[in-house]
Structures are given as structure tokens and as C-alpha cells.
């Protein structure tokens, strides 16, 4: 599963891709058709988060798309791709139709709008599914770049998050659709 944006190619994680990411970086790059940068994975991702994603995909058949997506940046001259981050959801929609999104871009690729672009594409992808009514995201209040990604995608402050010190933002389908009509 792929999503193309103006500058990015988003590739949905599968259990096989995540296994390759954990155990064989060269194979991971080959399967994605992208160069895996030195220092991969991006900030706030580690072996534990990869294992969590693998478990989500293995234990929830059909969860592809509602898990991780890899962010690849194609070179406009050569077409070669480089991984620059990841984004995605923490699983299928809840009973009330909520999905939670997250995103992370390699430090040397930050401040270029890639996180905002990827999040916008994934929010739009989520709202294509009729069972999704709200997309939320959580972050720490001091992580201004993360807050800007949420705000640039029309998300509004909802209150405290699921962990101590974390705040939650969200957007409903109708809010997203209204914002895209402007």
C-alpha cells in the first residue's frame, strides 16, 4: 500500500517489512526500494517500538495501513528514494471511531514540512474509511515542532493525554473536510 504526496512516498508497513527493519537493514532497504540512512530509526523510535508494531501487525490481520508507514523522499533527478521518517496509527479505529496518529522525521530532515505533509496524507487516508470519525495525536507540550504538525493539519487541543505530562489534539472528519474546502 502506497500514498504519494507532492514530495513523499508513504509505504505501509507489513509484518515482513518490520521484521526486516528489526533484523536485516539491508533487506529492509531492498524491500522498500529505498536507502536506509545512517542512524535509522528516527527520534522516539527504537527496537521496542518496532517490536510493538510487529506484534500489532501479526496479531491483527488486516491492520496494514492502521499501523506504521515509512516516509521515503524520492530524488526528483534520479528517482532514487531515501527513508526520512515514519508515521502511522496505533491500530484500527476504536469503537467510537477514533484512531491515533504519530510521526517522526530524521533529525537532518526536520524543519522541511515533511511531518506535516505525511500527517495530512494519513489523516486523509484515515477519513476515507467510514468507520473513522476522529483522528487524535499526543505529544509533550514542549515539543513545538510536533504541536505545529498538529495545528497545521487543523487539529485542536482536546486536553490531557493518556500519560502524565502529555497533551492530546484531534480533528473530526467534518472539521477536516471543512478545512480542505478552503
Steps between C-alpha positions, in 0.01 A plus 500: 500500500640839398397862524664768284510861613658797329847403626472168682415138450341335804529123516282300738682264734437128483615241750772389255625858454516559875686170550754613239525841669582330832726219382648587157532868404641419154199280421271768645641756256473256207137419580412870521712593201655776710828588665484460877697790653769464761342550841164340408244490664378858546464662846267340755517169312708208616508121506215498752272707275587281199418187703169663604415569133593144401276360774213729389527383138538130585213494750260712291463366147392779269656772717735612220448871457386540859856436618833653394576665166852569377572844354719492191631807319556438128782691332328695219804454272579131551179360651707331772329508838631561850313422819453820698257393773192311595145575596186304555226393732486303824254250360157469348222743600360469851129431557429875483690536171823654630851431371817647646774622268870545568793619289876537516752638251875443503669797668689609187169512307296692757372856445410431137128430547532126438326407826210732421472367144508136612251557784260679263513209255439245775214699654337516155563125455338427838189702416448299180399219735139557610563350846751780581337809655792666683879503474695587814867551581692538824823678581681680776420873520867595461531324161406807292575336161255220578238751611548691173439180299169453682393863470593522130275202442204667672521304823374673814606461862278244678664484843729265690636195323519138605824542698621747763612826339369418154235705318251387237384666181237382254296565191164359390412397147270804457771738627754347262262517204409863581868592522573344161225700330682827575 
